[in-house]
Amino acid sequence: MIYTSVSMLLLKGKLKNASLYHDNIYEASHLKTPFVIGFIRPKVYIPAGIAHDEKNIIILHERSHIKRKDHIIKTLAFFILSVHWFNPIVWFAFKKMTDDMEISCDETALNHCKTDMRKTYANTLVRFAYKMHPVNERITAFGEGNLEVRVQHILGFRKPKITKTISTLIIIIAASIGLMTDPIDIMSNEDLSPYIAESKNQDSDVNEVKLEVQKQVRLQSEHLDKIFD
């Protein structure tokens, strides 16, 4: 936590000379990868001097993170990781969460592109690929995550059809309604009464057998005592 706090302060110091591009988007030189920084008022920082198409793709991606509150979720997840630093399962879960975040925002950005930008997107990702320090993964960076999986996913991406989306929503709603309902008791106590009575009779027979066995054992014991006497 101390390492991360110091790193964040040093990073913010380097970003003081960043120039405003648009809204909450800033351009700064010497950046290895674009990223979102900030908790309450997040800002997007992109490397200066990149091409127009690359810039639009990066902005769509980073704005998707902000819209989904990924910068908040990742900060909270990083805090949990810091507490459970000794647990390899938590590290694995944090890594998979980061990968899913990036792939999801890749899909959102591509879905909002008017033309097919898959190749440009993949090239941009490879260009700004950056492996974050494992103790400083609080920042939501464009070039992090599993690069090979992301590139393959981007190149194979297809915009979802409206019919497929509607069908998926219907299935999810139907499954949700089914899971929220309680099972119906199709048999009442009156219907079960013959089985209950039969069960009671069986219990009574078993008790009689137990008493008879105990009686026989007691008689045999008394008989043996008399013989030895």
C-alpha positions, 0 to 999 in steps of 0.5 A: 500500500505504501509502495502504491501510494508513493508511485501514485504521487510520483506519477501525478507529479509527472502529469502536471505538464499534461495538456487538456485535449477534451473534457477530462482527457489529457495528453502527456508525453513519455507515456508508455500506455494510456490509462485512467487515473482518479477515484472521484473525478477520473481523468484519461491520459493518452500519449501525445502525438498519436494518430487520429484513429488510434486516439478515438479507439483509446478514448472509447475504451477508456470512457467505457472503463469510466462509465462502468466504474471500473476505476472504482471497482479495481481500486476496491479490489486492489485493497482486498488484494493488499489485505490478502496478499498471501493468498495466491487465489486472490492474486489469480482472481484479481488478474482474471478480473483485470483481463475480463475488464479489458476484453469487455471494454474492447468489445464496447469500443469496437461496437461503437465504431462506425467502421471495421476497426479491428486491425487498427485496434489490434495494432494500437493494442500491440503498440501500447502493450504494457505490463503493470508492476504487480504491486501497482495495478490500481491504475486501469491501463489500456495496454494491460491484460493478456495481450495474446487473448485480447488480440485474438478476441479483437480480430474475431469480434463480430457486432452482436445482432439485435435478434441474438441480443433479444433472445439472450435477454428473454432467456436471462429473464425467464431463468431469473423468474424461474430461480426466484419462484418457490416450488409448489407443494403438490401433496398435502398432509391428507394425501400423505396420511396413508404413508405416515400411518404405514410408517408409524405402524412399521416403527411400532413393529420394530419396537415390538421386535426390539422388546422381544429380543431384549426379553429373550436376552434377559431370560438367557442371562438369568438362566446362565446365572442359575447354572453357575450358581 
